[in-house]
Amino acid sequence: MAELSFISKLTWPEGRLGPGVVETGGQSLQFSVPASMGGVGEGTSPEELLLSAVGSCYTATLAGLTEARRLPAASIRVRVEGTVSDYPGPAARISAITVNPTFVGIKSGREKEYEGAAMTARERCFIGKHLGPQVSYGVGEVEFAEETPSAGEVLDVRALPAPRRHELIFRTLDGLAGGAAITLVNDHDPKPLHYQLEATRPGHFTWDYVERGPEAWRVRIARIA
């Protein structure tokens, strides 16, 4: 088995307040002691970096599981919460870390399978395995969200399989308030969609091309007030 090496570089100025800088992955992040712990509270903090390490491993593991189990999702969002106990004092410690995943744009009817994957990812994330027994590490609430963008946003369907495109587009358009609009982005001319829209919802939407290929077609679709 191979051994892999990883390097982070940190710089800290004189004194305890900081802020310092961590260089990793070609990026620089400012960090300091949180204001709630008597620090300057600039940038991120060691506590948040720990949560990010656990959360990023968990998220990547969960994404791999959903793909292996053929559980489609447009995206996965994970909120990580951490608790520091017995502060201040020498016994202060991270006592709990909870990951709260949200699956966006899933295949309905398979929610239990997504929840199962969320639990399994907690067991397989190897960063999480390095947390000591004094840290309660668990999965919180598993949530599901629609893929529908807000009014005025861009709806890019190029990465979606063809059967899901029209379903998402019509669901999004039906949710628009009067006068609201989206910009649809597709990899071919969505003219058949325009015909279908006129046939099923006549007089309810405007249709204006913003870009006509060859790489992408962009159409501004607005609900008539």
Backbone as JSON, one array per atom type, in Angstrom:
{
  "sequence": "MAELSFISKLTWPEGRLGPGVVETGGQSLQFSVPASMGGVGEGTSPEELLLSAVGSCYTATLAGLTEARRLPAASIRVRVEGTVSDYPGPAARISAITVNPTFVGIKSGREKEYEGAAMTARERCFIGKHLGPQVSYGVGEVEFAEETPSAGEVLDVRALPAPRRHELIFRTLDGLAGGAAITLVNDHDPKPLHYQLEATRPGHFTWDYVERGPEAWRVRIARIA",
  "N": [[0.83, -1.19, 0.0], [0.46, 2.27, -0.75], [2.03, 5.23, 0.62], [0.79, 8.4, 1.24], [1.53, 11.86, 1.04], [0.84, 15.02, 2.52], [0.84, 18.57, 2.63], [0.68, 21.51, 4.53], [1.21, 24.98, 4.99], [1.89, 27.3, 7.51], [1.72, 30.58, 8.83], [2.4, 32.77, 11.47], [2.08, 35.85, 13.16], [3.97, 37.83, 15.54], [2.93, 37.56, 18.95], [-0.3, 36.7, 20.48], [-2.68, 37.24, 19.24], [-2.81, 37.4, 16.45], [-3.89, 38.11, 13.05], [-3.18, 34.82, 11.58], [-1.86, 33.03, 8.71], [-2.79, 30.39, 6.64], [-1.51, 28.27, 4.21], [-2.58, 26.26, 1.7], [-3.3, 23.78, -0.73], [-2.82, 25.51, -2.87], [-4.04, 27.84, -2.11], [-4.59, 30.68, 0.05], [-5.51, 31.23, 3.36], [-6.8, 33.3, 5.83], [-6.56, 33.17, 9.36], [-7.58, 33.09, 12.81], [-7.79, 33.33, 16.42], [-11.09, 32.82, 17.58], [-13.41, 35.54, 18.13], [-15.18, 35.05, 20.18], [-13.64, 33.62, 21.87], [-11.86, 35.34, 22.86], [-10.12, 36.26, 20.92], [-9.11, 38.0, 17.84], [-10.88, 37.41, 15.87], [-10.66, 37.36, 13.07], [-10.95, 36.3, 9.73], [-11.04, 32.73, 9.21], [-11.12, 30.1, 11.71], [-9.21, 27.89, 13.92], [-11.04, 26.04, 14.91], [-13.13, 26.12, 13.02], [-11.71, 25.26, 10.8], [-11.18, 22.61, 11.47], [-13.82, 21.6, 11.46], [-14.33, 21.96, 8.76], [-12.51, 20.2, 7.59], [-13.46, 17.7, 8.45], [-16.06, 17.88, 7.4], [-15.63, 18.21, 4.61], [-14.43, 15.79, 3.9], [-16.5, 14.05, 4.59], [-18.52, 14.94, 2.82], [-17.41, 14.43, 0.25], [-17.15, 11.67, 0.44], [-19.84, 10.95, 0.69], [-20.82, 11.8, -1.77], [-19.51, 10.0, -3.46], [-20.7, 7.62, -2.62], [-23.44, 8.0, -3.3], [-23.24, 8.08, -6.04], [-22.22, 5.51, -6.61], [-24.35, 3.98, -5.78], [-26.25, 4.66, -7.54], [-27.88, 6.91, -7.07], [-29.21, 9.65, -8.06], [-28.43, 13.13, -7.82], [-28.7, 16.61, -8.04], [-27.03, 18.27, -6.62], [-25.15, 18.26, -3.53], [-25.48, 19.51, -0.35], [-23.83, 20.36, 2.64], [-24.11, 21.11, 5.98], [-22.08, 21.8, 8.68], [-21.85, 21.44, 12.11], [-20.35, 22.42, 15.14], [-19.39, 21.92, 18.57], [-17.95, 23.46, 21.35], [-16.9, 22.54, 24.49], [-16.67, 23.08, 28.07], [-15.32, 25.52, 28.19], [-14.01, 28.63, 29.37], [-10.71, 27.23, 30.06], [-8.4, 24.55, 30.96], [-9.61, 22.17, 30.25], [-11.09, 22.6, 28.01], [-12.58, 21.68, 24.93], [-13.32, 20.28, 21.67], [-16.39, 18.95, 21.62], [-18.51, 17.9, 20.18], [-19.45, 17.1, 16.85], [-21.51, 17.6, 14.14], [-22.88, 16.54, 11.12], [-24.97, 17.76, 8.6], [-26.67, 16.83, 6.0], [-28.02, 17.98, 2.86], [-29.86, 16.97, 0.15], [-30.14, 17.91, -3.17], [-32.47, 18.16, -5.75], [-33.32, 15.38, -6.14], [-34.18, 11.93, -6.99], [-37.43, 11.3, -6.55], [-39.15, 9.27, -4.12], [-37.15, 7.64, -3.3], [-36.1, 8.39, -0.93], [-35.4, 7.14, 1.53], [-33.22, 5.61, 0.79], [-31.34, 7.56, 0.17], [-31.03, 8.64, 2.72], [-29.93, 6.45, 4.01], [-27.45, 6.31, 2.69], [-26.36, 8.68, 3.63], [-25.91, 8.09, 6.31], [-24.11, 5.95, 6.1], [-21.91, 7.19, 4.94], [-20.86, 8.65, 7.04], [-19.63, 6.62, 8.52], [-17.66, 5.77, 6.8], [-16.01, 7.89, 6.13], [-12.73, 8.73, 6.35], [-11.35, 10.74, 7.64], [-13.05, 11.51, 9.68], [-12.85, 9.23, 11.22], [-10.58, 9.63, 12.68], [-11.2, 11.21, 14.78], [-11.23, 11.52, 18.27], [-12.53, 9.46, 21.0], [-13.72, 11.23, 22.7], [-15.13, 13.01, 21.24], [-18.31, 13.51, 20.03], [-19.49, 12.4, 17.16], [-21.71, 12.71, 14.59], [-24.56, 12.18, 12.35], [-26.88, 14.58, 11.57], [-29.93, 16.1, 10.83], [-31.31, 14.91, 7.85], [-32.0, 16.37, 4.84], [-34.12, 17.37, 2.05], [-34.2, 19.11, -1.02], [-35.71, 21.15, -3.54], [-34.64, 21.63, -6.92], [-35.18, 23.96, -8.08], [-34.49, 27.22, -9.26], [-34.33, 30.61, -7.94], [-36.4, 33.45, -8.8], [-35.25, 35.29, -11.58], [-32.81, 34.09, -11.7], [-30.27, 32.0, -13.26], [-31.08, 29.16, -15.11], [-29.51, 26.42, -15.78], [-29.52, 23.73, -17.75], [-27.89, 21.96, -19.01], [-26.27, 19.92, -17.98], [-28.01, 18.01, -17.17], [-29.82, 14.9, -17.59], [-31.78, 14.27, -20.53], [-34.59, 13.49, -20.06], [-35.17, 14.74, -17.62], [-35.04, 17.43, -18.0], [-37.25, 18.99, -19.14], [-39.16, 18.55, -17.19], [-38.04, 19.83, -14.92], [-37.8, 22.44, -15.92], [-40.48, 23.25, -16.47], [-41.56, 23.02, -13.91], [-40.13, 24.99, -12.63], [-40.91, 27.3, -14.06], [-43.66, 27.34, -13.55], [-43.59, 28.04, -10.92], [-42.92, 30.69, -10.85], [-43.55, 34.08, -9.98], [-45.84, 36.66, -11.09], [-44.37, 38.7, -13.55], [-41.81, 37.92, -12.9], [-38.68, 36.31, -13.9], [-36.55, 33.92, -15.59], [-33.34, 32.89, -16.86], [-32.87, 30.62, -19.25], [-30.54, 28.08, -19.97], [-29.28, 26.09, -22.49], [-28.02, 23.23, -24.36], [-28.75, 23.05, -26.96], [-30.97, 24.4, -29.45], [-33.85, 25.38, -27.83], [-36.35, 25.28, -29.11], [-38.5, 23.35, -29.46], [-39.41, 23.24, -26.83], [-40.43, 25.79, -26.53], [-42.65, 25.67, -28.26], [-44.16, 23.75, -26.88], [-44.61, 25.09, -24.52], [-46.21, 27.21, -25.39], [-48.39, 25.76, -26.21], [-49.4, 24.53, -23.93], [-49.5, 26.47, -21.95], [-50.66, 28.96, -22.92], [-50.06, 32.38, -23.67], [-49.01, 33.04, -21.2], [-46.3, 33.43, -20.8], [-43.33, 35.23, -21.8], [-40.84, 35.01, -24.39], [-37.56, 35.3, -25.1], [-34.71, 35.3, -27.0], [-31.38, 35.3, -25.86], [-28.89, 34.38, -26.49], [-27.81, 32.54, -29.3], [-26.45, 29.85, -29.73], [-23.2, 28.78, -31.06], [-22.39, 27.04, -29.05], [-23.95, 27.31, -26.77], [-27.36, 27.95, -25.95], [-29.27, 30.63, -24.87], [-32.12, 31.74, -23.22], [-34.38, 34.17, -22.23], [-37.01, 33.83, -20.13], [-40.06, 34.99, -19.13], [-42.68, 35.37, -16.79], [-45.83, 36.63, -17.58], [-47.16, 39.45, -16.09]],
  "CA": [[0.0, 0.0, 0.0], [1.25, 3.49, -0.87], [1.9, 6.28, 1.62], [0.55, 9.7, 0.61], [1.95, 12.98, 1.88], [0.12, 16.28, 2.33], [1.56, 19.66, 3.3], [0.1, 22.84, 4.73], [2.18, 25.91, 5.56], [1.21, 28.3, 8.34], [2.52, 31.71, 9.3], [1.74, 33.48, 12.57], [2.89, 36.99, 13.58], [4.29, 37.89, 16.97], [1.76, 37.79, 19.8], [-1.29, 35.64, 20.45], [-3.92, 37.62, 18.59], [-2.8, 37.15, 15.01], [-4.23, 36.8, 12.49], [-2.19, 34.08, 10.83], [-2.21, 32.63, 7.35], [-2.53, 29.01, 6.28], [-1.39, 28.07, 2.76], [-2.84, 24.87, 1.37], [-4.02, 23.59, -1.99], [-2.67, 26.67, -3.74], [-4.84, 28.96, -1.62], [-4.19, 31.25, 1.33], [-6.65, 31.54, 4.22], [-6.48, 33.98, 7.07], [-7.23, 32.56, 10.5], [-7.25, 33.66, 14.11], [-8.62, 32.86, 17.52], [-12.41, 33.45, 17.46], [-13.7, 36.64, 19.06], [-15.87, 34.47, 21.33], [-12.62, 33.05, 22.74], [-10.92, 36.38, 23.23], [-9.24, 36.6, 19.81], [-9.53, 39.1, 16.99], [-12.0, 36.95, 15.06], [-10.47, 37.69, 11.65], [-10.82, 35.1, 8.9], [-11.59, 31.52, 9.81], [-10.51, 29.76, 13.0], [-8.84, 26.48, 13.99], [-12.25, 25.23, 15.1], [-13.83, 26.01, 11.73], [-10.89, 24.45, 9.91], [-11.44, 21.22, 11.83], [-15.14, 21.26, 10.93], [-14.23, 21.9, 7.29], [-11.8, 18.97, 7.24], [-14.41, 16.59, 8.64], [-17.18, 18.06, 6.48], [-15.24, 17.98, 3.21], [-14.26, 14.34, 3.73], [-17.84, 13.45, 4.62], [-19.25, 15.3, 1.6], [-16.84, 13.69, -0.87], [-17.51, 10.26, 0.63], [-21.27, 10.83, 0.41], [-20.99, 11.92, -3.22], [-19.09, 8.74, -4.04], [-21.71, 6.6, -2.3], [-24.66, 8.21, -4.09], [-22.94, 7.7, -7.42], [-22.09, 4.06, -6.67], [-25.67, 3.4, -5.56], [-27.12, 5.2, -8.58], [-28.83, 7.84, -6.45], [-28.89, 10.94, -8.68], [-28.7, 14.39, -7.12], [-28.09, 17.75, -8.74], [-25.94, 18.7, -5.75], [-25.26, 17.89, -2.12], [-25.04, 20.57, 0.55], [-23.62, 19.84, 3.99], [-23.85, 22.07, 7.04], [-21.37, 21.14, 9.77], [-21.96, 22.17, 13.37], [-19.42, 21.95, 16.16], [-19.61, 22.42, 19.92], [-16.81, 23.49, 22.27], [-17.37, 22.42, 25.87], [-15.75, 23.37, 29.19], [-14.52, 26.71, 27.9], [-12.56, 28.52, 29.23], [-10.01, 26.35, 30.98], [-7.57, 23.52, 30.33], [-10.42, 21.04, 29.79], [-11.85, 22.99, 26.81], [-12.4, 20.7, 23.86], [-14.42, 20.05, 20.74], [-17.11, 17.82, 22.19], [-19.49, 17.33, 19.24], [-19.47, 17.53, 15.44], [-22.68, 17.04, 13.48], [-23.02, 16.86, 9.7], [-26.39, 17.84, 8.22], [-26.69, 16.88, 4.54], [-29.22, 18.28, 2.08], [-29.79, 16.5, -1.23], [-30.88, 18.82, -4.04], [-32.87, 17.6, -7.04], [-33.2, 13.93, -6.11], [-35.24, 11.13, -7.59], [-38.4, 11.1, -5.49], [-39.51, 7.89, -3.82], [-35.98, 6.9, -2.83], [-35.55, 9.17, 0.18], [-34.78, 6.26, 2.52], [-31.91, 5.2, 0.28], [-30.45, 8.7, 0.37], [-30.76, 8.73, 4.16], [-28.98, 5.37, 4.31], [-26.13, 6.72, 2.21], [-25.87, 9.72, 4.52], [-25.41, 7.43, 7.52], [-22.94, 5.15, 5.75], [-20.78, 8.09, 4.68], [-20.26, 8.98, 8.33], [-18.8, 5.52, 8.94], [-16.57, 5.53, 5.85], [-15.13, 9.06, 6.02], [-11.59, 8.35, 7.17], [-10.97, 11.86, 8.51], [-13.89, 11.39, 10.86], [-12.38, 8.11, 12.04], [-9.47, 10.07, 13.51], [-11.69, 11.93, 15.94], [-11.14, 10.71, 19.47], [-13.81, 9.06, 21.61], [-14.3, 12.34, 23.45], [-15.92, 13.81, 20.31], [-19.52, 12.89, 19.52], [-19.55, 12.7, 15.72], [-22.9, 12.05, 14.06], [-25.35, 12.75, 11.26], [-28.08, 15.23, 12.08], [-31.13, 16.02, 9.98], [-31.12, 14.74, 6.4], [-33.06, 17.14, 4.2], [-34.22, 17.3, 0.59], [-34.6, 20.41, -1.56], [-35.96, 21.23, -4.98], [-33.56, 22.2, -7.71], [-35.72, 25.15, -8.71], [-33.81, 28.46, -8.9], [-35.17, 31.75, -7.63], [-36.72, 34.32, -9.92], [-34.14, 36.1, -12.04], [-31.59, 33.31, -11.75], [-29.99, 31.23, -14.47], [-31.4, 27.74, -15.04], [-28.64, 25.74, -16.73], [-29.94, 22.32, -17.76], [-27.02, 21.21, -19.91], [-25.7, 18.74, -17.34], [-29.08, 17.08, -16.78], [-30.32, 14.0, -18.64], [-32.9, 14.85, -21.27], [-35.93, 13.33, -19.47], [-35.38, 15.59, -16.45], [-34.95, 18.85, -18.34], [-38.55, 19.64, -19.28], [-39.83, 18.48, -15.89], [-37.49, 20.89, -14.09], [-38.1, 23.75, -16.5], [-41.89, 23.6, -16.25], [-41.77, 23.21, -12.48], [-39.56, 26.3, -12.31], [-41.76, 28.35, -14.64], [-44.94, 27.38, -12.84], [-43.39, 28.64, -9.62], [-42.6, 32.11, -10.97], [-44.59, 35.07, -9.75], [-46.04, 37.54, -12.23], [-43.29, 39.64, -13.79], [-40.5, 37.3, -12.63], [-38.09, 35.7, -15.09], [-35.31, 33.16, -15.49], [-32.6, 32.72, -18.1], [-32.66, 29.2, -19.52], [-29.33, 27.77, -20.73], [-29.4, 24.73, -23.03], [-26.96, 22.92, -25.32], [-29.32, 23.08, -28.31], [-32.08, 25.34, -29.54], [-35.01, 24.83, -27.12], [-37.57, 25.65, -29.82], [-39.63, 22.46, -29.11], [-39.93, 23.65, -25.52], [-41.24, 26.98, -26.77], [-43.92, 25.21, -28.81], [-44.9, 23.08, -25.81], [-45.02, 26.13, -23.58], [-47.32, 27.94, -25.99], [-49.55, 24.88, -26.32], [-49.94, 24.16, -22.62], [-49.66, 27.66, -21.12], [-50.7, 30.05, -23.9], [-50.21, 33.75, -23.2], [-48.55, 33.22, -19.82], [-44.86, 33.7, -20.72], [-42.61, 35.79, -22.93], [-39.71, 34.16, -24.81], [-36.61, 36.16, -25.78], [-33.37, 34.73, -27.11], [-30.24, 36.12, -25.47], [-27.76, 33.83, -27.24], [-28.26, 31.46, -30.19], [-25.41, 28.91, -30.1], [-23.34, 27.33, -31.29], [-22.08, 26.25, -27.86], [-25.05, 27.38, -25.8], [-28.53, 28.78, -26.25], [-29.79, 31.28, -23.67], [-33.43, 32.32, -23.46], [-35.01, 34.78, -21.07], [-38.43, 33.48, -20.08], [-40.69, 35.76, -18.07], [-44.13, 35.2, -16.62], [-46.53, 37.87, -17.81], [-47.84, 39.89, -14.86]],
  "C": [[0.88, 1.25, 0.0], [1.03, 4.41, 0.33], [1.79, 7.62, 0.91], [0.93, 10.81, 1.57], [1.17, 14.24, 1.51], [0.81, 17.35, 3.16], [0.69, 20.9, 3.38], [1.18, 23.7, 5.37], [1.44, 27.0, 6.31], [2.2, 29.36, 8.8], [1.73, 32.45, 10.37], [2.63, 34.63, 13.02], [3.16, 36.93, 15.08], [3.03, 38.19, 17.79], [0.72, 36.7, 19.61], [-2.53, 35.95, 19.64], [-3.96, 37.32, 17.1], [-3.31, 38.33, 14.22], [-3.06, 36.13, 11.78], [-2.7, 33.74, 9.45], [-1.86, 31.16, 7.18], [-2.54, 28.91, 4.76], [-1.56, 26.59, 2.48], [-3.62, 24.78, 0.06], [-3.93, 24.76, -2.93], [-3.48, 27.87, -3.32], [-4.31, 29.42, -0.26], [-5.44, 31.64, 2.11], [-6.15, 32.23, 5.48], [-7.23, 33.31, 8.22], [-6.76, 33.22, 11.78], [-8.09, 32.99, 15.18], [-9.98, 33.56, 17.41], [-12.6, 34.56, 18.48], [-14.38, 36.12, 20.32], [-14.9, 33.83, 22.31], [-11.55, 34.07, 23.09], [-9.95, 36.78, 22.13], [-9.79, 37.74, 18.98], [-10.68, 38.71, 16.06], [-11.89, 37.31, 13.59], [-10.25, 36.41, 10.85], [-11.51, 33.92, 9.55], [-10.88, 31.25, 11.13], [-10.08, 28.3, 12.99], [-10.06, 25.57, 14.15], [-13.0, 25.04, 13.79], [-13.03, 25.19, 10.72], [-11.06, 22.96, 10.2], [-12.79, 20.77, 11.29], [-15.1, 21.11, 9.42], [-13.53, 20.64, 6.84], [-12.74, 17.77, 7.34], [-15.53, 16.68, 7.59], [-16.82, 17.79, 5.03], [-15.02, 16.5, 2.94], [-15.61, 13.65, 3.69], [-18.58, 13.72, 3.31], [-18.74, 14.53, 0.39], [-17.19, 12.2, -0.78], [-18.98, 10.04, 0.28], [-21.53, 10.92, -1.09], [-20.6, 10.63, -3.92], [-20.11, 7.63, -3.81], [-22.97, 6.77, -3.15], [-24.43, 7.83, -5.55], [-22.87, 6.19, -7.55], [-23.45, 3.38, -6.54], [-26.7, 3.9, -6.55], [-28.27, 6.01, -7.98], [-28.54, 9.23, -6.99], [-29.26, 12.12, -7.79], [-28.0, 15.51, -7.88], [-26.92, 18.29, -7.95], [-26.19, 18.21, -4.34], [-24.71, 19.05, -1.31], [-24.89, 19.98, 1.95], [-23.32, 21.0, 4.93], [-23.23, 21.32, 8.21], [-21.43, 22.02, 11.01], [-21.0, 21.57, 14.39], [-19.7, 22.61, 17.5], [-18.31, 22.36, 20.7], [-17.36, 23.48, 23.68], [-16.26, 22.77, 26.86], [-14.8, 24.51, 28.89], [-14.94, 27.85, 28.81], [-11.97, 27.55, 30.24], [-9.27, 25.26, 30.25], [-8.35, 22.34, 29.8], [-11.24, 21.37, 28.54], [-11.54, 22.05, 25.66], [-13.56, 20.78, 22.88], [-15.15, 18.8, 21.23], [-18.09, 17.18, 21.22], [-19.32, 17.94, 17.86], [-20.64, 16.82, 14.77], [-22.72, 17.49, 12.03], [-24.5, 16.76, 9.33], [-26.48, 17.95, 6.7], [-28.05, 17.25, 3.97], [-28.99, 17.82, 0.65], [-30.69, 17.39, -2.09], [-31.2, 18.11, -5.36], [-32.74, 16.09, -7.12], [-34.29, 13.25, -6.91], [-36.21, 10.76, -6.49], [-38.77, 9.63, -5.34], [-38.36, 7.07, -3.28], [-35.32, 7.61, -1.65], [-34.85, 8.3, 1.22], [-33.4, 5.8, 2.09], [-30.89, 6.33, 0.43], [-30.07, 8.85, 1.85], [-29.78, 7.64, 4.58], [-27.57, 5.71, 3.87], [-25.52, 7.77, 3.12], [-25.29, 9.13, 5.79], [-24.14, 6.64, 7.23], [-21.71, 6.02, 5.52], [-20.1, 8.5, 5.97], [-19.31, 7.89, 8.79], [-17.55, 5.37, 8.07], [-15.61, 6.7, 5.71], [-13.92, 8.86, 6.93], [-11.06, 9.5, 8.03], [-11.77, 11.8, 9.81], [-13.44, 10.28, 11.79], [-11.24, 8.51, 12.98], [-9.91, 10.91, 14.7], [-11.66, 11.01, 17.15], [-12.5, 10.38, 20.05], [-14.48, 10.18, 22.4], [-15.16, 13.24, 22.56], [-17.12, 13.0, 19.82], [-19.7, 13.33, 18.07], [-20.74, 11.96, 15.12], [-23.54, 12.8, 12.92], [-26.62, 13.33, 11.86], [-29.25, 15.03, 11.15], [-30.75, 15.9, 8.51], [-32.3, 15.41, 5.71], [-33.0, 16.99, 2.69], [-34.75, 18.64, 0.09], [-34.83, 20.3, -3.05], [-34.79, 21.93, -5.66], [-33.94, 23.55, -8.3], [-34.96, 26.41, -8.3], [-34.8, 29.56, -8.55], [-35.41, 32.59, -8.88], [-35.5, 35.15, -10.29], [-32.84, 35.33, -12.16], [-31.47, 32.58, -13.08], [-30.34, 29.77, -14.21], [-30.63, 27.03, -16.15], [-28.95, 24.26, -16.68], [-29.01, 21.44, -18.58], [-26.47, 19.93, -19.3], [-26.74, 17.69, -16.98], [-29.42, 16.13, -17.92], [-31.59, 14.55, -19.25], [-34.26, 14.67, -20.61], [-36.22, 14.26, -18.31], [-35.46, 17.06, -16.8], [-36.32, 19.52, -18.36], [-39.29, 19.64, -17.95], [-39.35, 19.62, -14.99], [-37.87, 22.27, -14.61], [-39.54, 24.16, -16.23], [-42.19, 23.8, -14.77], [-41.26, 24.59, -12.05], [-40.46, 27.42, -12.81], [-43.09, 28.47, -13.92], [-44.81, 28.02, -11.47], [-43.06, 30.12, -9.65], [-43.8, 32.99, -10.67], [-44.73, 35.94, -10.99], [-44.94, 38.58, -12.35], [-41.91, 39.08, -13.55], [-40.01, 36.56, -13.86], [-36.89, 34.85, -14.71], [-34.63, 33.2, -16.85], [-32.28, 31.24, -18.25], [-31.4, 29.03, -20.37], [-29.41, 26.32, -21.17], [-28.28, 24.5, -24.04], [-27.47, 22.78, -26.74], [-30.5, 24.06, -28.29], [-33.33, 24.74, -28.88], [-36.35, 25.17, -27.79], [-38.74, 24.7, -29.54], [-40.24, 22.8, -27.76], [-40.83, 24.86, -25.67], [-42.62, 26.59, -27.3], [-44.78, 24.57, -27.72], [-45.43, 24.09, -24.79], [-46.23, 26.89, -24.11], [-48.59, 27.08, -26.05], [-50.2, 24.62, -24.98], [-50.2, 25.36, -21.71], [-49.71, 28.9, -22.0], [-50.89, 31.41, -23.23], [-49.68, 34.02, -21.8], [-47.08, 33.65, -19.73], [-44.36, 34.41, -21.98], [-41.37, 34.93, -23.19], [-38.76, 35.03, -25.62], [-35.22, 35.52, -25.79], [-32.32, 35.75, -26.67], [-29.0, 35.69, -26.24], [-28.26, 32.64, -28.05], [-27.08, 30.62, -30.65], [-24.12, 29.57, -30.54], [-23.06, 26.47, -30.05], [-23.24, 26.21, -26.87], [-26.15, 28.28, -26.34], [-29.06, 29.31, -24.92], [-31.09, 32.0, -24.02], [-33.95, 32.91, -22.16], [-36.51, 34.52, -21.16], [-39.05, 34.19, -18.88], [-42.18, 35.46, -18.0], [-44.81, 36.57, -16.75], [-47.34, 38.23, -16.57], [-49.34, 39.99, -15.06]]
}
